Each structure stands twice: as structure tokens, then as C-alpha cells.
Amino acid sequence: MLALTGFGFGSLAALFLISWRDFRHLRVGKVFLLIILASVAYLMDPLAPAHWRWLTSDLQTALPALFWVLCQLVFASRPRLISVWGAMALYSFAAPAFSSPFIAGGHWSDLGIFLGLKLGQWFEYVVVLHGVIYVVRHWRNDLVEARRKLRLALLLILGSAVGTATISLNFGIYPEATRGMIVGLASLAILFCIISFRDVLLELTPNEQVTESEQQPEPLACASGSVDAPRQVDCDDVLKLEELMKGGFYKNEKLTLKQLANALGIPEYRVRRLINQKLGYRNFSDYINHLRIAEASSRLVDTPTAFRQTKIT
């Protein structure tokens, strides 16, 4: 057991150091660091002194809620933390933490035990499942295919580990020695993904970076004769994009960023930068929707007056 626990601690330590160095400035990075700390509590709980067991127990109970928050921050264009699901996530952590001392002292009735502990445990399963479903449903919203696949792999690895840990805690169907194995294997898998695709993951939450570019979009000044080489490339990309969209390319159903990049002959990362940082749109979907709404508005304006009068009569 001690060997597996040490293996888990070593993997978490390496994961924490890399995450702190590269991602601590992001909201999602801060939540991920909290997940690592909760995982440390999960490992320490069987070894902690009795008078500290309440702290490690409460911290490890936060894993399902933190996983759900991470899914929202990574995949939702506008995270809705204040919702029914958010209330369930908060309840799954807060209710057991508040009720555990009373339950341990034998001061609560069966109804109190159900509301304080059992219901919170069921909410843990619900929020973990909702987080995984949210990942699978919304993973295509990312503008870059390579990062999209990597984010899916990372969160499914983490979701599997959190789900397994939650079931093992609530039902006691796994021996204590498996804690180190669960944490260690999941940490190594995530660590391998982060090290192998560090440059891709540095843009793990593009919405945070897009907000600044939306506030002050960079003017391209494509008509200027003194445009340096990088800005000239951006101007050329803008002209290609505008020409393609004038032909009605945005009308294609289930249009993806990859299809647009292939049609333009431009790498995905440049198309994403073009849409977010140069044109000032939050994401690919907002850009396409803007074009479609503009077309619909134009049609309404161009509707013949005679048609309107006929409709009225």
C-alpha cells in the first residue's frame, strides 16, 4: 500500500509543478490545481491521524464538484456555474462536510443522515455523469481539432479516475491500496498528454484570451501601403475569408473550422486567430451566426413593400 501511495504522490507532485508553471494564470488551471490538492487528500486520508481525518475527508469529497466545474470552464462558451447542476455540485461537497461531525456523534436521525450524506453521494454521481456527458456533447465547439481531441482525452481520463474514486469511497468495493493506483495511473496519463502537447494546451481556455481581444480589436489597416510582413499575411487571410463568405460558404450545414481552413488553404490555428483576435468574434459559431443573421436581416429589409401590404390585407 505504501509503495502505491508513494507512486501516486510522486505522479501528483510532477503534475502539480507543471500545472503551476504553465496554467496557474488560467481559471481552468486554478481549478485543476484544486483537483490535484483534493487528490492528495484522497491519498492521505487512510494515513492521516484521526484528528485530521475530517479535513482530508472533506477535501476528497470535493473531487466530483471540481470535476464538473472544470468541464464547464473548458467546454462551455459561457459557463453556467449558477444553475441546478451547480447547486447539486455544491450540495455534494457542502452537505457531507457539514453533517459528518453530527452523523459521527450519533446526533442525527435517519432523515438527517439521508439529507446530509446519502443525498450528497447521489449528487456526486449525477454531477460526474453530467460533466462527462457535457464533455462529449460540446467537445466539437473548440476551434482547433488537435486541441479538441486532447481536451477530450484529458477530461475523460480525469472523469474516469474521479468516478472510480467516488464509487470506491461510497461503496467501499475497492481496497485502500487501489487509491495510489487510481491516482498514479491517471496522473501519469494526464502528465504524458501535457508534456507531449504543451503548446496546444497553453490555449486550453481561449475564451479568457478572446475577451481582451474583443474589448480592443486590433485594426488591420489592409489598405495601407506600409504594412509589415506578419500583418500583410493577416490582411491576405481576411481577404480570402471575406471572398469565400461572399460566395455563401457559411450557408453549409454543420460547417466546422476544419472545413473552413481546408477551403481557405490556411492552417486551423491561423483561422482561429483570424476570427478571434483580428475580427473580434468570441468563437467560430458566433462568427457564422453573425453572417447568417446579417443575411436574414438583409432579406427582411429587401422584402417588397407590396408583399407586406398583401400580407396585411
Salt bridges, closest charged atoms under 4 A:
ASP22 OD1 - ARG21 NE 2.95
ASP22 OD2 - ARG198 NE 2.97
ASP45 OD1 - ARG53 NE 3.92
ASP142 OD1 - ARG147 NH2 2.47
ASP142 OD2 - ARG151 NE 3.35
GLU145 OE2 - LYS149 NZ 3.27
GLU145 OE1 - LYS258 NZ 3.28
GLU176 OE1 - ARG179 NE 2.68
ASP199 OD1 - ARG198 NH1 3.76
GLU203 OE1 - ARG147 NH1 3.26
GLU203 OE1 - ARG272 NH1 3.41
GLU208 OE2 - ARG27 NE 3.22
GLU214 OE1 - ARG282 NH2 3.66
GLU218 OE2 - ARG231 NH1 2.61
GLU218 OE1 - LYS278 NZ 2.73
ASP234 OD1 - ARG273 NH2 3.11
ASP234 OD2 - LYS278 NZ 3.51
ASP237 OD1 - ARG270 NH2 2.87
GLU295 OE2 - LYS251 NZ 3.14
GLU295 OE2 - ARG299 NH2 2.99
